[in-house]
Amino acid sequence: MKKGVKLIVAALALAALAVAWILVNKNQSDPAPEAETTAPTRLLQEGASPLVSLAYTREGETCSLLARDGTWYAAEDEKMPLDQTLVQETVSALSSVTAARFVVADGAGSAEYGLDEPSVTVTLGYENGSALTYFLGDKNVHTSEYYFNLKGEGAVYTVAASLRDACTPSCEDLIREDKIAQIPQDKVTEVKSETPLGTVTLTPVTRTETSVDGEGKETEETVTVYRLKNEAGAEEELDGETGSAILAGLLSPTVLSRADYFLEESELAAYGLDAPVRITVSYTEERAVTAEGSSGGTVSETKTYTLAFGRVADGEETKTYLRLPDSDMAFLVDVSAFSLLF
C-alpha cells in the first residue's frame, strides 16, 4: 500500500475513534457506577428519640405531618382524616434510608447532581428537639437512582427511586377515603328512594318464561325484570338489562371528586345534604350459624344500607353529592346511570 493511502486510512481511523469517544461521553453525563462504590451504606435510621414531625417538599407541594399519642395529623389541618397505615409507611420509608452507592466526598449543592435545586427536601423532627434534613437531586440515567445529600455534610450518594416515590405530592393523597359498602347485586330485594316529590321504588322480580322454538319445542328460562314505581304510584316494568344497569350504577356510583372531608352541620346546605334524597338498599346476607351437636348451617338476614344524595343547581346543570352512612365526607358523583331514582 502506498504511503499516502496509509496516511488517509490512519486519519479516518483516528476520526472514527474521536467520534466514538464524543458519543460515549455524551451518553455519560451522569457518573457511571463504579465497582468499589456499590456497597450499601445506612445513611439514617430511626433513632432512640421518636419522630414527632415530618415534612417533605416535592414538585412545589409541601406536606407537613405531626405525631401525637401515636397518631399522625396534617399540620395544616388536624381534622384531615389521614390513613394512618399509609402515613406510617411513608414515615418509615423517609426516616430509614440506605444508600445504593457512594458517589463523591464533596458534592453538596452541586448542579452536576441536581442538588443546587433539589427535587425533594425532607425534614425529620425528633422528640428530643433534634432535626435533620436531606435532599434528593437528579435521577442517574444509568441506575434510575436519585442523588442524595444530608444537610451539613458534603458526601453525595445515590438512593433507590422508591424513596422519592414515598413523597406523595400532597397531604391530601394520604387521606383515608370512605368506601361504599360492597353489596352483591343479586342479593338486592328492593331499592327505595325518598325524593321531595314522593317515593320511588325499584324491585327485582324473578320469573320463569317459556319459549317455543321453530320445531315447536318448549324451553323454560329464569329471567329477572325490574318493577319501577314512581312518585305518583304508577308502575312500569323494566327489562333485565335496563334495571340491572340502574342497580349497578347505584351500588358503584361514579365518583368524580372528593368535595369535602370534614362536613359540619353548617356546611351541609352547600352540597344539598341538609335535605337529601335518601336511597335505601334492602338486601339479604347469609350468616353462618352453629349449634351444639350439629354441623351448623346458614341463615339469611335482611339488611339495609342508606345513601344520602344532595342535589344543587349550578346554572343549567345539577350537581349531585353523595354522603355515605356514618361519614363526614362528601363526594361529587355522576348519577346518570340511575337518574330514574330521583
Phi, psi and omega in degrees: 000138180292153183301319182296320180294319179300319180296320180296314180300316180297320180295318179296320179297317179296321179297318179297318178297322180295316178298316180299319180297320179296315182295318180298315181290330177296324181275002181239045179295335174262143178299134178283150179301141178248142185303323185280000184242016187269355182291128179300141179232127177286116183270321174202153180213163180300123184268190181292330180271127182295152174287136176239351177205154177209133177222139176220147179238126178215134178054036178080356180257134178246133175242120179245127183239146178234143178250135178211123180054039176083003180241139179263140180232155172281126184298326183284338181199100185289350177279350180297121184280088184283145173282104187298326178295315180294319179297316181297324176297319179295313181300315181298317181294322185275344184257359179223102189239132176241132179284143173282322178197157175276138182252301185206151184283333183218087179225015182301134178073011184280134177291337179299330181250008181073017183268358172284330175226081187302144176281336179218137173235129181236132177235128180249131178244137185247160184298331181280005178094351179280163179207156173216152181230141174224163186233148169245134181256227183282168175270135176279122186293339182279322189246349185064016176268168181245147179284139186233139174216132178271129182304133180092354178238155182268336187295144176240136178232174166246148179229161181296149180298338181298334178294318177291321180297332181292340178272085178298150187305327182209165179298330182296338176288350180259004182289141174281118180272129173289138184246144176290145180297143179270101182252121178298133183299324183283358178260355182284132180253336179193149173236127181237123181247119179264102183258168178300336182265350182146193184256134176247133178235147176231121184233122176285138180231126179257133180212165180258129179244141180252134177231154181241127180276184185296340180263007178082010180274131181270138174229146179250143182219134177271123182235158176242127174241172183230131176261123181249121178249125184274185185299329182274356180094356178289139186242141175222156180256128178258144178291166185302320183293316181293312180296320180296322180294321177297313182296317180297319179296322179290317184287337177224069184295147179282113180272122180273323178190163172272121184272325182202149181241357177215078183288129172251162184306320183290346183261351185300320184298330181296338180247009181070015184267003173283334176220071189279164166278124181256122180247119182253125178260121174261134183209166178253149179222134180276135179233131180286139177230150177232148179226143181299129178083007179225168181278355180081192181179205180228152174234151181260125180247144177266129180232163178229153180217120186248129177251141178251128180240124175258137183239127185230128178285132179228086187069233178273356182257148173248122179264143182239131181243141182249136172234127181274161179302137177058032181239148175250023177256152173234135181240136172280125185231158174262117184252015184300330182291334182228036181297336180296342181279355179256000000 
